[in-house]
Amino acid sequence: MRDGNGLVNVKIAAASKLAAVPKFVYLGLASELASSPIKFVFGDYVKGKAEAEAAVGKDYPSALVLKPGIIAGGPPGEVRPPGPPGMAPVAVEDVARAAVAGALGNAAGTVDGNTAIAAAAAK
């Protein structure tokens, strides 16, 4: 999990920079979720996401890093585990709207957490 969520994305960011791709949007992991007990079960996933977020920030200072927790929505019939108690999911449409804003150059920086992503999508 660490390589797939970390090293692969680090390589994608580096290759994109080398190819002079002007904009970069990355979906990381909400700090609230990364510091929760999930880190004990999915530690390599959490570490990989953190490594990729750091690489994107280094290679693309103007990137948009979205850090959702639990995302609601998806293909019909897809089963997703519930999030931690008290963490409301963010709609997949909100994540998409925020990502498009970053790809178009209308948003940059880090948007951390489901509430912040929903607010960014509403702009």
C-alpha positions in Angstrom: 0.0 0.0 0.0 2.8 2.4 0.7 4.4 2.0 -2.7 1.0 2.3 -4.5 -0.1 5.4 -2.6 3.3 6.9 -2.1 6.1 6.0 -4.5 3.9 5.7 -7.6 2.4 9.1 -7.0 5.8 10.6 -6.2 7.0 9.3 -9.6 3.9 10.7 -11.3 4.5 14.2 -9.8 8.2 14.1 -10.8 7.4 13.0 -14.3 4.7 15.6 -14.7 7.1 18.3 -13.6 9.7 17.0 -16.1 7.1 17.1 -18.8 6.3 20.7 -17.9 2.6 19.9 -17.0 1.4 23.3 -15.8 -1.2 22.2 -13.2 -1.4 19.4 -10.7 -4.2 18.2 -8.5 -3.6 15.4 -6.0 -6.1 13.6 -3.7 -4.4 13.0 -0.4 -5.8 12.0 2.9 -7.6 14.2 5.5 -5.4 15.0 8.5 -8.3 14.1 10.8 -8.4 10.6 9.2 -4.6 10.2 9.0 -4.2 10.8 12.7 -7.1 8.5 13.7 -6.8 4.9 14.6 -6.8 4.1 10.9 -3.1 4.6 11.0 -2.7 1.4 13.0 -4.6 -0.7 10.5 -3.6 1.1 7.3 -0.3 2.6 8.3 1.4 2.0 5.0 -1.5 3.7 3.2 -1.3 6.7 5.5 2.5 7.0 5.1 2.3 6.6 1.4 -0.3 9.4 1.1 1.8 11.7 3.3 4.9 11.0 1.1 3.0 11.8 -2.1 1.5 15.0 -0.6 5.0 16.1 0.4 6.4 15.4 -3.1 3.6 17.2 -4.9 4.1 20.2 -2.6 7.8 20.2 -3.5 7.4 19.7 -7.2 4.3 21.8 -7.6 4.1 24.8 -5.2 1.0 25.9 -7.1 -0.7 22.5 -6.9 -4.0 21.8 -5.3 -3.9 19.0 -2.8 -7.3 17.9 -1.7 -7.4 15.9 1.5 -10.7 14.2 1.8 -11.7 11.8 4.5 -14.6 9.6 3.5 -16.0 10.3 0.0 -19.7 9.5 -0.5 -20.9 8.5 -3.9 -19.6 6.3 -6.6 -20.8 3.6 -9.0 -24.1 2.0 -8.2 -23.7 -1.1 -6.1 -20.2 -0.1 -4.9 -19.9 -0.9 -1.2 -17.7 1.4 0.9 -16.9 1.0 4.6 -18.3 3.7 6.8 -16.0 6.3 8.1 -15.1 6.9 11.7 -17.8 8.0 14.1 -18.5 11.7 13.7 -16.9 12.1 10.3 -19.5 13.1 7.8 -18.6 12.1 4.2 -18.0 14.6 1.5 -20.0 14.2 -1.8 -18.0 12.9 -4.7 -19.4 15.8 -6.7 -17.9 18.3 -4.3 -14.5 16.6 -4.6 -14.8 16.7 -8.4 -15.8 20.4 -8.4 -12.8 21.3 -6.2 -10.4 19.2 -8.3 -11.6 20.9 -11.5 -11.0 24.3 -10.0 -7.4 23.3 -9.3 -6.9 21.9 -12.8 -8.2 25.2 -14.3 -5.8 27.2 -12.1 -8.7 28.7 -10.0 -7.6 27.0 -6.7 -4.2 26.1 -5.2 -2.8 25.0 -1.9 -4.1 22.4 0.5 -7.8 21.9 1.2 -7.8 19.6 4.2 -11.0 17.8 5.3 -14.5 17.2 4.1 -16.0 20.4 5.3 -13.2 22.5 3.7 -13.6 20.6 0.4 -17.4 21.1 0.4 -16.8 24.8 1.0 -14.2 25.0 -1.8 -16.6 23.3 -4.2 -19.3 25.9 -3.5 -17.1 28.8 -4.6 
